[in-house]
Amino acid sequence: MNEVKFVEFLRQHDDDAWGEVVTNLLPDVHSVDRNALKIWFSFFPVKLYRALAENEENAVRDLILIGKYKLADQVDSSHWFLFGHRYWEQAKQVVMADAKNPPRTSLEQHIRQAARQMKAEPETVLGIVAVAYATLQQVGWEVFSKPVQKSDVPTDRSPEAIVNERSKPEPRSFLASLLQSPVNYDYTIRFDENDPKKKFKALTGQALSVAASEMPGAETFRSADPRCVTGPIPVECQTGACGTCWVGVLGGEQNLNEITEFEKTRLNKIGYPSDGSNHPVIRLGCKALCQGPASIVIPPWSGVLANLNKFDLEKAVEKAKAAQG
């Protein structure tokens, strides 16, 4: 079957290969989904899939995984925070049609050609098409080809409207502007752009995870996600040690403090390396300080991916022993 060969072609691509593809695609992705595309590949890296495929029980234990870490269980919903999510069903169909033929060019060109076949502007669907190929790689043909489990997504806003909303200044009354000092301002942090109710207020200089923990409705969040003890952002320590509160920043990253060397070190230690920017898209909620409105997305799982390096070392030792024996 050509589909099997196509999946084998996709599985030749590791995180570095996908990183190069995404980097090449990003200039042509609509700004509404540029951060979202990078975030998705941080949430579902190939190295996590490979660890789970090799030995899920060991991976869950050694990577201290909690939450929804298996992409196969959320094929049609893992990308809900992309604007292109509304084109998911069409993207799946286009990718499935492509997979019925032998691979004929580079992965990047497959993605670009598939995006041009969509019934939408290529820049608005390039991201979701890339996600579709990456999902097929990880879950395989049988799971990927199942009928789409549809979800309700608002379709009345254009990508430009969403981008403008992310950059819109926080509305304040004239009286508040006169009476309040900027150091006392609070700002809106959205954690689901599809639901206007999913937001909380953060004071200037307040850590996102601390502000989120002050949001009422702890029981509601906990029932939806056992990781959420006091608010929508899972948190265990508030010191940067655990990494549980990692988040992706869809928009307003400039309205958070510049990442510190300590936060960079912690992200690397936990296994979510910084992209080198002063305002990266992956942050620790307990170290990202509010300086204006922002839109974030909360990962469906938490863990310590840095332990994958330990896996690699153990495998090397085992192989060396086997060769000597």
C-alpha positions in Angstrom: 0.0 0.0 0.0 1.3 3.4 -0.9 -0.2 4.8 2.3 2.2 2.7 4.3 5.2 3.8 2.2 4.1 7.4 2.7 4.0 7.0 6.4 7.5 5.4 6.3 8.6 8.5 4.3 7.2 10.8 7.0 8.8 8.8 9.8 12.2 9.5 8.4 11.8 13.1 9.7 12.9 13.8 13.3 12.5 17.0 15.3 15.4 18.7 13.6 14.1 17.9 10.2 10.6 19.2 11.1 12.2 22.3 12.7 13.8 23.1 9.4 10.6 22.5 7.5 8.6 24.7 9.9 11.3 27.5 9.8 11.0 27.5 6.0 7.2 27.6 6.1 6.8 30.3 8.7 7.3 33.4 6.5 4.4 32.2 4.3 2.1 31.3 7.2 -0.5 34.0 8.1 0.6 35.8 11.3 -2.5 34.5 13.1 -0.9 31.0 13.1 2.8 31.6 13.2 3.2 31.2 16.9 0.5 28.6 17.0 2.4 26.4 14.5 5.6 26.6 16.6 3.6 25.8 19.7 1.9 22.7 18.3 5.3 21.2 17.4 6.5 22.0 20.9 3.4 20.2 22.3 3.8 17.1 20.1 7.5 16.6 19.2 8.6 13.5 17.4 10.9 12.5 20.3 7.9 12.2 22.6 6.0 10.0 20.0 9.1 7.8 19.6 9.5 7.3 23.3 5.9 6.4 23.7 6.0 4.0 20.7 9.0 2.2 22.0 7.7 1.6 25.6 4.8 3.7 26.8 4.9 2.4 30.3 8.5 3.3 30.8 8.1 6.7 29.0 5.2 7.7 31.2 7.2 6.7 34.3 10.6 8.2 33.4 9.3 11.3 31.7 6.8 11.9 34.6 4.0 12.4 32.1 0.6 13.6 33.2 -2.4 14.7 31.2 -3.2 14.0 27.5 0.2 13.2 26.0 -0.9 10.8 23.3 -1.6 12.5 19.9 -3.6 9.4 18.8 -6.2 10.2 21.4 -6.7 13.8 20.1 -6.2 13.6 16.3 -9.0 16.0 15.5 -8.6 18.4 18.5 -4.8 18.7 19.3 -4.7 21.9 17.1 -7.8 23.6 18.3 -5.9 26.8 19.0 -4.8 27.3 15.3 -7.0 29.5 13.2 -6.6 26.8 10.5 -8.3 24.3 12.8 -11.6 25.2 11.1 -10.1 23.7 7.9 -9.0 20.4 9.5 -11.5 18.1 7.8 -10.4 19.4 4.4 -6.7 19.3 5.3 -7.1 15.6 6.3 -8.8 14.8 3.0 -6.0 16.5 1.0 -3.2 14.8 2.9 -4.9 11.4 2.7 -5.2 11.8 -1.1 -1.5 12.7 -1.3 -0.6 9.7 0.8 -2.2 7.3 -1.7 0.7 8.1 -4.1 4.4 7.4 -3.6 6.4 10.3 -2.1 7.7 12.4 -5.0 9.5 15.4 -3.5 10.6 16.9 -0.2 8.2 17.0 2.8 8.1 20.8 2.6 7.0 20.7 -1.0 4.3 18.1 -0.2 3.0 20.5 2.4 3.1 23.6 0.1 1.4 21.7 -2.8 -1.3 20.3 -0.5 -2.0 23.8 0.9 -2.6 25.1 -2.6 -5.3 22.5 -3.2 -7.3 23.7 -0.2 -10.4 25.9 -0.6 -8.8 28.8 1.3 -5.9 31.2 1.0 -2.7 29.1 1.3 -1.3 31.3 4.0 -4.2 30.6 6.3 -4.0 26.8 5.8 -0.3 26.2 5.4 0.0 25.7 9.2 -2.8 23.2 9.6 -1.7 21.2 6.6 1.8 20.9 8.1 0.1 19.7 11.3 -1.9 17.1 9.3 1.3 15.6 7.8 3.0 15.5 11.3 -0.1 13.9 12.8 -0.2 11.2 10.1 3.5 10.5 10.8 2.9 9.9 14.5 -0.5 8.2 14.6 -0.3 6.1 11.4 -2.8 5.6 8.5 -5.4 3.6 10.3 -6.0 6.1 13.1 -5.5 9.2 10.9 -8.0 8.1 8.3 -10.9 7.7 10.7 -13.9 10.1 10.2 -13.4 13.5 11.7 -14.8 14.1 15.2 -16.2 17.6 14.6 -16.0 20.3 17.2 -17.8 23.7 17.3 -15.4 26.5 16.3 -16.4 30.1 15.7 -16.1 30.9 12.0 -17.3 34.4 12.1 -13.9 36.1 12.7 -11.3 36.6 10.0 -7.6 36.0 10.8 -7.0 39.7 10.6 -9.7 40.4 13.2 -8.0 37.9 15.6 -4.6 39.4 15.1 -6.0 42.9 15.7 -7.8 41.7 18.8 -4.5 40.3 20.2 -2.7 43.6 19.7 -5.6 45.8 20.9 -4.8 48.0 23.9 -6.6 47.2 27.2 -9.7 49.4 27.3 -9.8 51.8 30.3 -12.1 54.6 31.3 -10.8 58.1 31.3 -11.3 58.2 35.1 -9.3 55.0 35.6 -6.5 56.4 33.5 -6.4 59.5 35.7 -6.5 57.7 39.0 -4.5 54.6 38.4 -0.7 54.3 37.9 0.4 51.9 35.2 2.0 49.8 37.9 -1.5 49.1 39.3 -3.1 48.2 35.9 -4.6 44.8 35.4 -4.6 43.1 32.0 -6.7 40.4 30.3 -5.0 37.1 29.7 -7.0 34.8 27.4 -6.4 31.0 27.5 -9.0 30.1 24.8 -9.6 32.5 22.0 -12.7 30.5 21.0 -14.5 31.1 24.3 -14.8 34.7 25.5 -15.3 33.5 29.1 -11.9 31.8 29.3 -9.8 34.6 30.5 -8.4 36.0 33.7 -6.9 39.3 34.9 -3.3 39.7 35.8 -1.7 42.7 37.5 1.3 44.5 36.1 4.3 42.4 37.1 2.3 39.4 38.3 3.2 35.9 37.2 0.6 34.3 34.9 0.3 31.2 37.0 -0.3 33.2 40.1 -2.9 35.4 38.4 -4.6 32.3 37.0 -4.8 30.6 40.4 -6.8 33.6 41.7 -9.5 32.9 39.1 -12.7 31.5 40.6 -14.0 28.0 39.6 -11.1 25.8 40.8 -13.5 22.7 40.9 -14.6 23.3 37.3 -11.0 23.4 36.1 -10.0 20.3 38.2 -12.9 18.3 36.9 -11.9 19.1 33.3 -8.2 18.5 33.9 -6.9 16.8 37.1 -3.7 18.7 36.8 -5.4 22.0 37.5 -5.5 22.4 41.2 -6.4 26.1 41.6 -6.9 27.5 38.2 -6.7 26.9 34.4 -2.9 26.7 34.4 -1.5 23.5 36.0 1.0 24.3 38.7 2.9 22.4 41.4 5.6 24.7 42.8 5.5 28.3 41.5 9.3 28.4 41.6 10.2 27.1 38.1 11.4 23.8 39.4 8.7 21.5 38.1 7.9 22.8 34.7 4.2 21.9 35.1 3.1 25.4 34.3 4.6 25.7 30.8 2.4 27.5 28.3 2.5 28.6 24.7 2.0 32.3 23.8 -0.2 32.8 20.8 -0.1 36.6 20.9 1.1 39.4 23.1 4.5 37.8 23.8 6.0 41.3 23.8 3.6 42.1 26.7 5.4 39.6 28.9 8.8 40.2 30.6 11.9 39.3 28.6 12.9 35.7 29.5 15.5 35.5 32.1 18.6 33.3 32.2 17.0 31.4 35.0 13.9 30.6 33.0 16.0 29.6 30.0 17.9 27.3 32.2 14.8 25.8 33.7 13.2 25.3 30.3 16.3 23.5 29.1 16.5 21.4 32.2 12.9 20.3 31.9 13.2 19.7 28.2 11.4 22.6 26.5 14.4 24.6 25.1 14.0 28.3 24.4 14.0 29.4 20.8 16.7 32.0 21.5 14.3 35.0 21.5 13.9 37.5 24.3 10.1 36.8 24.0 9.8 33.1 23.1 6.5 31.3 22.4 7.1 28.7 25.2 7.2 30.2 28.7 6.9 29.0 32.3 3.7 30.5 33.7 5.4 31.1 37.1 8.2 33.2 35.5 6.3 35.0 32.7 5.3 38.3 34.2 2.4 40.3 32.9 3.1 43.7 31.3 0.1 43.8 29.0 -2.7 41.7 27.5 -1.7 38.3 26.1 -3.3 35.2 24.5 -1.9 31.9 25.7 -2.6 28.2 25.2 -2.2 25.6 28.0 -0.5 22.3 27.0 -2.7 19.1 27.4 0.2 17.4 29.2 3.2 18.0 31.4 6.4 16.1 31.9 10.2 16.2 31.9 11.3 15.6 28.3 14.9 16.2 29.3 14.9 12.7 30.6 14.9 11.5 27.0 18.6 12.1 27.0 18.8 9.5 29.8 16.9 7.1 27.6 19.4 7.6 24.8 22.4 7.0 27.1 20.8 3.8 28.6 20.1 2.5 25.1 23.7 3.2 24.0 25.0 1.3 27.0 22.7 -1.6 26.4 23.7 -1.9 22.7 27.4 -1.8 23.7 26.9 -4.6 26.2 24.9 -6.6 23.7 27.7 -6.2 21.1 30.4 -7.3 23.6 28.3 -10.3 24.8 
